[in-house]
Amino acid sequence: MSIVVFIESQNEVIKKSGLEVASYGRAVADLTGDSLVAVVFNLKNTGILNSYGVDKIYSVNTSSNTFFNVDQYSSTLANVVEKEGANIIIVSASADGRYLGPILATKVEAAYMSNVVALPSSFAPLIVKRSCFTNKAFNETESKKPKTVLSLSSNAFGVYEKASSSKIIEETFSEANSTLKVTSVDKVMDKVTIADADIVISGGRGLKGPENWYLIEDLAEVLGAATACSKPVSDMGWRPHSEHVGQTGKPVATNLYFAIGISGAIQHLAGINSSKIKVVINNDPEAPFFKAADYGIVGDAFEVVPKLTEKLKALQQ
């Protein structure tokens, strides 16, 4: 038997979420005594997975279609699951992973469990801990199927190295019939992406205009963080919609989240609630975000943020 994990990569680099999935899969395999099988797409250098306990790697070349296509990716993964006789399949909670997981579960007739935050507490039956109610609570969920697809929440488990010697198998890309057609993908270059960031600096309407976004960018540059914004900011065109975080935008589960000039609407709080430490800078002491924050500064962002950036720069010298 095997544990199958889908390892995401971009531009020949494995994403942090992919390494976390590999680490989680290794821990599950150690508990069950199964081998850990990874499936990667368009990744020439798979050697890094030797450092994360992977026993076997299915390397898939999609030269005929280099874009993510959920129909074809799920069909290819389903073939590997069948070959390996896997009962547990693990994907990340990224945008692609959330899209892929339920469809893959349907194809292999598996249960699907999202928002997994810990190792299974039982394997017969399979029971896992999951976050619920927009990360305000947890539940224990039991799988009723022989096979189960687990979607691991970002930053829920961590990344852990374990040396191994992986066997590499060239797998055929499933050219499944698909009504989906990707014509182009806009990529953010030379910046930390929200999905892979440990720290996110987010700004709201309190910055008063796009010309003041240098405050967010300067602080992000010092901390090596990704930049983000609230929904009103993206709706007004100050920032691209790709930077909109929250329940109606991109969910955020970072180690550190800065909310600058953001009052804290329910939808925004729900989307960033999984972040481990939340810091708020706002001149309104009654802003709802202060109730959800771990640390708060009541003050003018135009005064506080430059001083904070300056102090952080001094610490790095």
C-alpha positions as CSV (number, residue, x, y, z in Angstrom):
1,M,0.0,0.0,0.0
2,S,1.0,3.6,-0.6
3,I,0.3,7.1,0.5
4,V,0.0,9.3,-2.7
5,V,0.8,13.1,-2.5
6,F,0.4,15.7,-5.1
7,I,3.4,18.0,-5.1
8,E,2.8,21.5,-6.6
9,S,5.6,23.4,-8.3
10,Q,6.0,26.6,-10.3
11,N,8.8,27.6,-12.6
12,E,10.8,24.4,-11.7
13,V,10.6,25.2,-8.0
14,I,8.5,23.1,-5.5
15,K,6.1,25.4,-3.6
16,K,6.3,25.5,0.2
17,S,2.8,24.0,0.3
18,G,4.2,21.0,-1.7
19,L,7.0,20.5,0.8
20,E,4.5,20.6,3.6
21,V,2.3,18.0,1.9
22,A,5.4,15.8,1.4
23,S,6.3,16.2,5.1
24,Y,2.8,15.4,6.2
25,G,2.6,12.4,3.9
26,R,5.9,11.1,5.3
27,A,4.5,11.3,8.8
28,V,1.3,9.5,7.8
29,A,3.3,6.8,6.0
30,D,5.5,6.3,9.1
31,L,2.4,5.7,11.1
32,T,0.8,3.3,8.6
33,G,4.0,1.5,7.5
34,D,3.2,2.4,3.9
35,S,5.5,3.9,1.2
36,L,5.2,7.5,0.2
37,V,4.6,8.2,-3.4
38,A,4.8,11.7,-4.9
39,V,3.3,12.9,-8.2
40,V,5.0,15.9,-9.8
41,F,4.2,17.7,-13.0
42,N,6.9,19.5,-15.2
43,L,9.6,19.3,-12.6
44,K,13.0,18.3,-14.0
45,N,14.9,18.3,-10.8
46,T,13.1,16.0,-8.4
47,G,16.1,15.4,-6.2
48,I,14.9,17.8,-3.5
49,L,12.2,15.3,-2.6
50,N,14.9,12.9,-1.4
51,S,15.3,15.2,1.6
52,Y,11.6,14.8,2.5
53,G,11.2,11.1,2.8
54,V,9.6,10.3,-0.6
55,D,10.1,6.7,-1.6
56,K,8.8,6.9,-5.2
57,I,8.3,9.8,-7.6
58,Y,6.0,9.8,-10.6
59,S,7.4,12.5,-12.9
60,V,4.8,13.7,-15.4
61,N,5.8,15.7,-18.5
62,T,2.9,17.9,-19.8
63,S,4.8,19.4,-22.7
64,S,1.6,19.3,-24.8
65,N,-0.2,21.5,-22.2
66,T,2.0,23.2,-19.6
67,F,-0.9,24.9,-17.9
68,F,-2.8,23.4,-14.9
69,N,-5.8,21.6,-16.2
70,V,-7.9,20.0,-13.5
71,D,-9.5,17.4,-15.8
72,Q,-6.1,16.1,-17.0
73,Y,-4.3,16.4,-13.7
74,S,-7.0,14.6,-11.8
75,S,-7.1,11.8,-14.5
76,T,-3.3,11.4,-14.3
77,L,-3.4,11.3,-10.5
78,A,-6.3,8.8,-10.5
79,N,-4.1,6.5,-12.7
80,V,-1.3,6.6,-10.2
81,V,-3.7,6.0,-7.3
82,E,-4.9,2.9,-9.0
83,K,-1.4,1.6,-9.8
84,E,-0.2,2.1,-6.3
85,G,-3.4,0.8,-4.6
86,A,-3.4,4.0,-2.4
87,N,-6.1,4.6,0.1
88,I,-4.9,8.0,1.3
89,I,-4.3,10.8,-1.2
90,I,-3.0,14.2,0.1
91,V,-3.2,17.6,-1.7
92,S,-2.6,21.1,-0.5
93,A,-5.2,23.7,0.3
94,S,-3.9,26.0,-2.4
95,A,-6.2,27.3,-5.1
96,D,-5.3,24.5,-7.4
97,G,-5.4,21.9,-4.6
98,R,-8.9,23.0,-3.6
99,Y,-10.0,22.7,-7.2
100,L,-8.3,19.4,-7.8
101,G,-9.2,17.5,-4.6
102,P,-13.0,17.1,-4.9
103,I,-12.7,16.1,-8.6
104,L,-10.0,13.6,-7.9
105,A,-12.1,12.2,-5.0
106,T,-15.0,11.6,-7.4
107,K,-12.8,9.9,-10.0
108,V,-11.3,7.4,-7.5
109,E,-14.6,7.1,-5.5
110,A,-13.0,8.5,-2.3
111,A,-14.2,10.7,0.6
112,Y,-12.9,14.2,0.5
113,M,-11.8,16.0,3.7
114,S,-10.8,19.7,3.5
115,N,-9.1,21.9,6.1
116,V,-7.1,19.1,7.7
117,V,-4.9,20.5,10.5
118,A,-3.3,17.4,12.2
119,L,-2.3,13.8,11.7
120,P,-5.1,11.2,11.7
121,S,-6.0,10.1,15.2
122,S,-7.2,6.8,13.9
123,F,-6.7,4.8,10.6
124,A,-9.4,2.2,11.1
125,P,-11.6,4.1,10.6
126,L,-9.7,7.1,9.3
127,I,-10.4,10.1,11.6
128,V,-8.8,13.5,11.1
129,K,-9.0,16.9,12.8
130,R,-10.3,19.7,10.6
131,S,-10.9,23.4,11.1
132,C,-14.5,24.6,10.6
133,F,-16.7,27.7,10.9
134,T,-14.1,29.8,9.2
135,N,-11.3,28.5,11.5
136,K,-13.2,29.4,14.7
137,A,-13.5,25.8,15.8
138,F,-12.3,22.2,15.1
139,N,-14.0,18.9,14.5
140,E,-13.1,15.2,14.2
141,T,-14.3,13.8,10.9
142,E,-14.5,10.1,10.1
143,S,-14.2,8.8,6.5
144,K,-16.9,6.4,5.4
145,K,-15.0,5.3,2.2
146,P,-12.1,2.9,1.7
147,K,-10.2,5.8,0.0
148,T,-9.9,9.3,1.3
149,V,-8.5,12.6,-0.3
150,L,-7.1,14.9,2.4
151,S,-6.6,18.6,1.8
152,L,-4.0,19.9,4.2
153,S,-4.4,23.5,5.4
154,S,-1.5,25.8,4.8
155,N,1.0,26.1,7.7
156,A,-1.0,23.5,9.7
157,F,1.8,20.9,9.8
158,G,5.1,22.5,8.9
159,V,8.1,21.4,6.7
160,Y,10.4,18.6,8.0
161,E,13.3,17.0,6.3
162,K,13.9,13.3,6.3
163,A,16.6,11.7,4.0
164,S,15.5,9.0,1.5
165,S,16.4,7.6,-1.8
166,S,13.5,8.1,-4.3
167,K,12.8,5.8,-7.2
168,I,11.8,7.9,-10.2
169,I,9.1,6.7,-12.7
170,E,8.2,8.5,-15.9
171,E,4.4,8.7,-16.0
172,T,2.3,9.4,-19.0
173,F,0.2,12.5,-18.9
174,S,-3.5,11.7,-19.2
175,E,-4.8,13.5,-22.2
176,A,-8.3,13.3,-20.9
177,N,-11.1,15.0,-22.8
178,S,-11.6,18.4,-21.3
179,T,-13.9,21.3,-21.9
180,L,-11.4,23.5,-20.1
181,K,-8.9,25.6,-22.1
182,V,-6.3,27.8,-20.6
183,T,-5.0,30.4,-23.0
184,S,-2.7,32.4,-20.8
185,V,-1.6,32.9,-17.2
186,D,-0.6,36.2,-15.6
187,K,2.3,35.6,-13.2
188,V,3.7,37.9,-10.5
189,M,7.4,38.2,-11.1
190,D,10.2,39.0,-8.6
191,K,7.7,39.2,-5.7
192,V,6.8,36.9,-2.9
193,T,3.4,35.4,-3.7
194,I,0.6,35.4,-1.1
195,A,0.2,31.6,-1.4
196,D,3.9,31.0,-0.5
197,A,4.5,33.8,1.9
198,D,5.3,33.4,5.6
199,I,4.5,37.0,6.1
200,V,1.8,39.1,4.5
201,I,1.5,42.9,4.7
202,S,-2.1,44.0,3.8
203,G,-3.5,47.5,3.3
204,G,-7.0,49.0,3.3
205,R,-8.8,52.2,2.6
206,G,-7.0,53.8,5.5
207,L,-4.1,54.4,3.2
208,K,-6.4,56.9,1.3
209,G,-5.1,56.2,-2.2
210,P,-2.9,54.0,-4.4
211,E,-0.1,56.7,-4.3
212,N,0.5,55.8,-0.7
213,W,1.0,52.1,-1.3
214,Y,4.8,52.5,-0.9
215,L,4.2,52.2,2.8
216,I,3.0,48.6,2.3
217,E,5.7,47.8,-0.3
218,D,8.6,49.2,1.8
219,L,7.6,47.2,4.9
220,A,7.1,44.1,2.8
221,E,10.5,44.5,1.2
222,V,12.2,44.7,4.6
223,L,10.4,41.6,5.9
224,G,10.5,39.6,2.7
225,A,6.7,39.5,2.7
226,A,3.9,39.4,0.2
227,T,1.7,42.4,-0.3
228,A,-2.1,42.2,-0.1
229,C,-5.2,44.3,0.2
230,S,-8.8,44.4,1.4
231,K,-11.8,44.0,-1.0
232,P,-12.7,47.7,-1.2
233,V,-9.1,48.5,-2.2
234,S,-9.2,46.1,-5.2
235,D,-12.7,47.1,-6.1
236,M,-11.6,50.7,-6.4
237,G,-8.7,49.7,-8.6
238,W,-6.0,50.7,-6.2
239,R,-4.5,47.2,-6.3
240,P,-5.0,44.2,-8.6
241,H,-7.7,41.7,-7.6
242,S,-5.0,39.0,-7.3
243,E,-3.9,40.8,-4.0
244,H,-7.4,40.8,-2.5
245,V,-7.4,38.5,0.6
246,G,-10.3,37.4,2.7
247,Q,-13.3,35.0,2.5
248,T,-14.3,36.5,-0.9
249,G,-10.7,36.7,-2.1
250,K,-7.6,34.6,-1.3
251,P,-7.5,32.8,2.0
252,V,-4.4,33.5,4.1
253,A,-2.8,31.2,6.6
254,T,0.6,32.9,7.2
255,N,2.8,32.9,10.3
256,L,2.5,36.7,10.5
257,Y,-0.3,39.0,9.0
258,F,-0.2,42.8,9.1
259,A,-3.5,44.6,8.6
260,I,-2.8,48.3,8.0
261,G,-5.7,50.7,7.7
262,I,-8.2,47.8,7.5
263,S,-11.2,48.0,9.8
264,G,-11.9,44.3,9.8
265,A,-15.1,43.3,7.9
266,I,-16.5,39.8,8.8
267,Q,-15.5,38.4,5.4
268,H,-12.0,39.7,5.7
269,L,-11.5,38.3,9.2
270,A,-12.9,34.9,8.1
271,G,-10.4,34.7,5.2
272,I,-7.3,35.5,7.3
273,N,-8.3,33.8,10.6
274,S,-5.9,30.9,10.1
275,S,-2.9,33.2,10.3
276,K,-1.0,32.5,13.4
277,I,-0.1,36.0,14.5
278,K,-2.2,39.0,13.5
279,V,-0.9,42.6,13.9
280,V,-3.3,45.6,13.3
281,I,-2.4,49.2,12.8
282,N,-5.4,51.5,12.7
283,N,-6.2,55.0,14.0
284,D,-9.7,53.9,15.1
285,P,-9.5,52.1,18.5
286,E,-13.1,50.7,17.9
287,A,-12.1,49.0,14.6
288,P,-13.4,45.3,14.7
289,F,-10.0,44.0,13.7
290,F,-8.6,44.8,17.2
291,K,-10.8,42.1,18.7
292,A,-9.3,39.5,16.4
293,A,-5.7,40.8,16.6
294,D,-2.8,39.4,18.7
295,Y,-1.1,42.7,18.7
296,G,-2.6,46.2,17.9
297,I,-1.2,49.7,17.4
298,V,-3.7,52.6,17.6
299,G,-2.2,55.3,15.5
300,D,-1.8,56.9,12.1
301,A,-0.4,54.5,9.6
302,F,1.5,57.4,7.9
303,E,3.4,57.9,11.1
304,V,3.6,54.3,12.5
305,V,4.6,52.3,9.4
306,P,7.6,54.4,8.3
307,K,9.0,54.3,11.9
308,L,8.4,50.5,12.0
309,T,10.1,50.0,8.6
310,E,13.1,52.2,9.7
311,K,13.5,50.2,13.0
312,L,13.4,46.9,11.1
313,K,16.0,48.0,8.6
314,A,18.3,49.1,11.5
315,L,17.9,45.6,13.1
316,Q,19.0,43.9,9.8
317,Q,22.2,46.0,9.6
